[in-house]
Amino acid sequence: MRRTAVFLPVLLIIGLTSCAASGQTRAPSPKWTVGFWFWEGSEVTPESQGPQIDSLYFQAGRIEQGLLPFNVRAENWFVGSQLPSPLPQAKEYWMVLRYETQRVPALSAIPALAESFKRIQAEARRRRVSLSGVQLDIDAPTGSLREYAAFLREVRKVLPNGMQLSITALLDWFRDGTGMPEVTKEVDEFVPQFYDLSDSEREHRGISIGVTQSADLRPIAARIDSQVWGARFNKYGKRYRIGISSFGRSGVVSGGSLQVYGDLHPLTVGINSAFSLQTERTPAKELLLKYRAIRQTTISYATFQVGDLIEFVMPTSAAVRDAYDNSKRMGGYCAGVIFFRWPVPDQEIALSPDEVLHAIGMSRADVSAPLVVAKDGGCVAVECVDLHLFNVDGQANSRLRYTLTSSVPFEYFLPEKNIPVGLSNPNELEIVVPPFAGARHLYLGRGVTAKRSEFSVTKER
């Protein structure tokens, strides 16, 4: 999912924004929706299943190609697809098919797509899932958009009755002189995505990333100029939604090179005194954390030398709120936003759905009140529970202290590795969370008591 940005001449802005000039036909106001992408690895947990959302775009599979064994020149197309189970509650669902290669698939892929559509639709009906349509996630080169339009025209012919067609869109597609007008004629909606821009995309005007020379790990989100982009998008007269990031990323700079990691977390580094911390904010209001090693240390399997740098790009409530507000100002044919993504539990830096909805004013749930959950550990001779702390304030800019109280004294407590928790007295656990921990849920460890206990938790700075 790669995206782009471009410079918009001032003349195009006039009369093309949602505040249309006098004499123009005012664009309709489509129903505003808020959705999430439910991608590979995303999972529904009791803690993540909050209020019902408007739209869920779930990754159903990938479009792939190979060579037929009896003909080295013939392409054999595969579309692996399935309906994830379970799915978060939503008013409407869209199946998403991703093509990883940056080119337009051949028309010979159409039969495999048609079969995939029918298979998912049948499963959705069986499970009573309201399937609104199909979204194709294809990063076609800008110069191939007319070819992409022809491909989409054929895809429409094999869509099951009642199914709509949506596409994700690179921002570079919307510069002047591309084949985007032809593309938009073939779809029911398009979704421009304002994150993870390429080098060439970042050079264009009309968008701001704000990477400093000292930042080796690129920011993810791009700040949205609603006036510029609203004019660009509304001129097609077609429904669109805006893709917004709500996830983070980590990387290590060592020996002058950057390596991106998927299993490094700010909490793990923040509790290690071998690192000093420097923070920055991007124009899109993401947070950049830079942990520099001041002495040699080891984290898990990796050893860090003096001067090595661990960097994190962290989503924030302010970044999500700013992107949402600017999307809504586009007016015209803008029908809502989609957040990428519904998180992978305990494995990535991401805002929870509740945090996102709270940030944009769509949920009144108290996302700051800590919650302790005790799960039966299955012991026979003693009472043992696995203790989980939820609603940790992972965006706090100062150290937080949580006190977990047991109504029965602990016989003993087995802390989870790399979690800052310990017994402060027989009835209490103390959890000290470093600034910008990035975690909403902590598995603390296993507690053993002589008899069944009740647990409570309080938070103090």
N, C-alpha and C positions, 0 to 999 in steps of 0.2 A: 504494500500500500504506500506508494510514493506520491508526493504532491508537489505543486508549483505555484508561482505567483508572477504577476506582470504589472507593467505600468499602464495606467489608464489615462488617455488624453482627457483634459478637462472638458472638452466639448461633449464627450460622450456622457459625462455625468449629468449634464443639463437635460432634464426632462425624462431621464431613464430611471431615476430612483423612484421609490414608492410614493414620494410626494410629487406626483406627475405635474408637468407644466400645464397651464391653462389651455383647454381645448383638446388635450389628449384623453383617451379613454382610460379611466382608472382601472388598474389591475384588480381582479377579484381578491378577496381575503380568504385564503384557504384555511381550513381548520388547523390550528397550531398543535403540534405533537412533540413529545419528548421521548426519545428512544435510546436504546443501547445496542451495540454490536455484541453478540454472544459468540465469542471466537473459540478456536481450538484451545482446550484447557480450561475454559470458563466453567464454573460449577455453581449450582444452586446449593446454598447451605441455609439452615434455619435462621442464621444471623443475617444473610444477604437478601433473603426474600422479604423485602419490605412492601410498601404499597404497590398496587398494580400500576405498571407503566403503560404508556400509549402504544409503543411499537418496539418489537424485538426483531433484530436482523441476525439470524443465527447462521453460522457457517455450517452449511450442509455437506460441503465437500470441495474437492479440487478438480479442475479441468486439466487432464494430463494427456500426453501423447507418447507414443512409442513406435517402433518399426515392426511391421508384420514380419514374422520369421521367414516367410516364403518370398518376400519382396522387399529388398533393402531400401527401396525408394518410396514405398507406400506407408502412409502414416496410419496408425491405429489409435483412435481416440478413446479415452476412458474418462468417465465422470463418476467418481466415487461420491456417494451421497447418502446421508442418513439424517433422521430427525432425532436430535439429541434428547436424552431423557435423564432427569426431568428438565423442564424449561421454566424460567421465571414467568410469573403471571403477566400477561400483556393483553391489550385489547385487539391487537393485530400482530401477525407474524409474517416475516419475509425470509425465504430461504436464500442464502448467499453462496455463490459458487466462485471460487478464487482461481485465477490463472496466473501462475508465478512468472511465466516468460513474458518479457516486455515486447510483445508483438500481438497482432490480431490472430486469433485462432483461425485455422482453415475452415472452409464451409463443410468439409467432411466431418467436422466435429458435431454438426447439428443433430444427426440421429442419436448420438450418445446423450446430448443435452435433453432432447425430447424424452428419452427414456427416463432420465433422471427426474425431470419435471413430474412425469406421471407417477413415478415410484413415491416421491415425497408427498405429492398431493393425496395419493391413496392412503399413505400412513397418517397424514394429518387428519383426514376425514375419520379414520378409524379411532384416532385419539381425541377427536373433537377439538382440534387446534385450528383456529381461524386463520387460514393461510391467504394473505392478500396478494402475494406475488413473488417474483424472482428478482434478485439483484445480482448482476454480474460485476465482479471485482477484477477488472482487466486494465492494467496500466499500458494501454496502447500508446506508442510513440505519437507525438503531436502531428507529425507529418503523415501518419496513417489513419487519421480520423475519418476520412471519406471511405476508406476500406472498412473501418470499424462500423460506420453507418450501414454499409451494405451487409455486413455480418449480422447486425442487429435486426435488419429488415427480415432476414431469413429466420432469425430466432423467434420473432413475433409470430411467424406462421405456424410454429409448433407449440406455442403456449397453450396450455389447457384453457378452456372457456372460463372467463371470469378472473384470470390471472393477469396482474399488471407486470410491467417490466421496468426495473430500476437499474441504474448504473452508478458506480462510484466514479469520480472525475478528478483528474489532476488539474491543478490551477493553471498550468501552462496551456491547457487546451483552450482557455478563454481569451487568449490574446488575439489581436486582430488578424484576419486572413486565414484562420484555421477552418477545418471542416466541422466545427462544433454545431453550426446551424443544421447541417444534415443529420448529425447524431441525435440532437434533441428532438427532431421530428419522429424518430423511431422509438422513443421511450416515453413512459408515463411520468418519470421523475429522474432527476440526476442529483448526485450528492457530492459537492465539492468538499475536499478534506484539507483542513488547515493544520496539518502537522507533518513532520518528517519530510521536509523539503530537500530537494537535491541542491548541489552547488549552483547550478545554473539558475534554478528557481530563486535562490536567495539573492541573486544579483539584481533581480528585477525590482523596480519601484512599486509602491502600493502595498508593500508588506514589510513587516519589521520583525527580525529575529533577535538581533542585538547580541551577537556572540562577541565577547571580548577576546583579545589575542591570547589571554591566559587560559581561556576555556578550551579544553581539548575534546570534551564530550559535548556534542551539539545540543542545544535546547530542542525540545520536541515541538512545542506549540508555536504557532505564528499568530501575532496579534491581528485581529480582524478589523479592517477599516470598512465599516458598514456602508458608507457613502460610495466608495470606490467599487466595492464588490457587489453591492446591491444593484448598481447600474449595469454591471457586467452580466449578472445572472438574470435580472428581470426582463431584459430585452428579448429573451427567447420565448416569453409567454408560456412557460412550462413550469409545473410544480417542481420545487427543489427543497432539499433540506441540507443543513450544514453539518459537516463532520467535525467534531471537537474531541481533542485528546483529554483523557483523564488518567493516564498512566505515566510511569516514570521509567528510568533506565539507569544502569550503573556501568562504570568502566574503570580500568586501571591504566595509568600512564607510567610506564617504566622503561628506562633506557631510550626515551624519546619516541616511543611508539604507544599507540592506544589499543587496548583490547577490551571489547565490550563483554560484560559478564551477565548471566541471567540469574545467578544465585547469590550475589552479594547484596546485603541489605544495610541501610543506614544504621539500624540498631546494633548490628554486629560490630561495626566499625566505631560507632559512637561510644560504646562502653570500653573501648580499648584506649588506654592512656598514652599509647605510643603514637597517637596521631593528634595533630592540631587542626582546627576547623576554621575555614573561611567560607563565607556565604555571599551569594550575589542574587539579584532578582533580574529576570529578563523583561523586555517590554511586554511580553504576554503574561507576566506575573507568575511564571514558574519560578521555582527555587533551585539554584545551583549550589550544591554542597561540595566543597573541596577539602578532603582530608589528606594532609601531607604527613608522611612518616617522619618522626623526629628521632627515632631509633629503630633498629631492626626488630621486627616482630613477625609472628606467624598467625595467620587466620586460616583455620581448616587446613587445607593442603598447600596453601600459598604462603611464601615467605616474602616479606616486603623489606626493602633496604631503605636507608635514610634518603629522603628526597622523593621516594616514590609517591605517586598521587592517586588516590581513589576518589572518583567523582560520581556524583549522583545528580540526575535531573528529577526533581520531584514536582508532581502536580500539586496545585493548591486550590483551596476553595475560591480564592480571589481570581485565579486564572480561569477557572470554570465559569464563574459568575460574569467576568468581563467578556468572555467569548460568547456566552449565552445572550447577554444584553445587546452586544453588537450584532449578533445574528438576528435578533428580534427587530432591530431597527431597520433591517433591509426592507421589510414590508413587501409589497407586491405579491409575487408568487411564492415567497418563502413560506414553507409549511411547517418548519420546525427544525430540531437539531437531533443528531445522533451522536452518542458518546462512545468513544473507543477506549476502553471496552469494559464489559462486565468482568471483574477481576478473576484471576486464578488464585484461589484461597491460599494465603500464607506463602506464596511463591513469587510474587512480584510487587513492585511499588505501584500502587494504584489507589485512587479514591474509591471507597465503597459506594454502591448505588445510593444508600441513604445519605452519605456525605454529599454526593453530587446533587441529589434532589433537594437537600437542605440548603446547599449553596445557592441554588437558583430560585429558592422560595417556593418550592412545590411540596415540601414536607415540613411538618411542624414537629417531627420526632426529635427528641433530645439526643443528639448524637454525641454529646459531651459527658453524659452521665455514665460512669463506669459500671460494668455489670460483671459479676462473677458467676460462672456456671460450673457446677460440680458434676462430673460424669462418673458413674459407677465404674470402679476399676476391676471388678470381678474377683476380689479376694475372698477367701473362704474363712480363715480364722480371725481376721480383723476387718474393720471397716476401712476401705481405701477408696479414694476418689482421685480422678484426674482433674486438676483445677485449671480453668481457662479464664482469662481476663479479656473482656470485650470493651469496645468503645474507648480504647486508649487514644489519647490525643497525640497522634503522630506528627502533627504540624506545629506543636508548641515550640516556641523559640527559647525556652528555658527548661531546666531539668524539672521533672515531675516526680512526685513521691506518692505511691499508692499503698494503703494499708489494708490487708485482707485479714478479717477477724473470723476465727472459728469459735463456735459456741462450746466446743469440747477441745481440751488441749491436744495438740499434735503429739502422737507417740514419736513420730519422726517424719521428715519431709525429704523427698528426693527431687531436687531441682532439675529442670530441663537444662541441657548444656547451652551455654552462652546466653542465658536469660538472667538478668540482674535481680535475683530474688533470693531471700533468705529469711530464716526465723529471727525475729527480733525479741520474741518471748514465746512461751509455750502455746499461746493462743493466737499469735499474730505472725503474718508474713509481711515483710517489707519489700516492695518492688520500686526500684529507682530507675526511671526511664530518662535517657539522655535527650537533649534538644533535637528536634527534627528526626525523631526515631523512625517515622514513616510506617509504623505498624499500627493497625487497628485491633489486632487480636494477638494475644500472647498465650501460648501454652506454658504454664508455669512449672508444672511437674506433678508428682503424685504425693498426696498427703495421706497419712495413716493415723487413725484415731481409735480409741478403745470402743467407742460406740458411735452411732450415727450423729452427724453434726450438721449445723446450719452455718452458712457462710455469708458474709457481707463485705463490702469494700467501700473505702472512702478515698478521695483524691485531695492532695494538697500540693502546692508548689514548693 
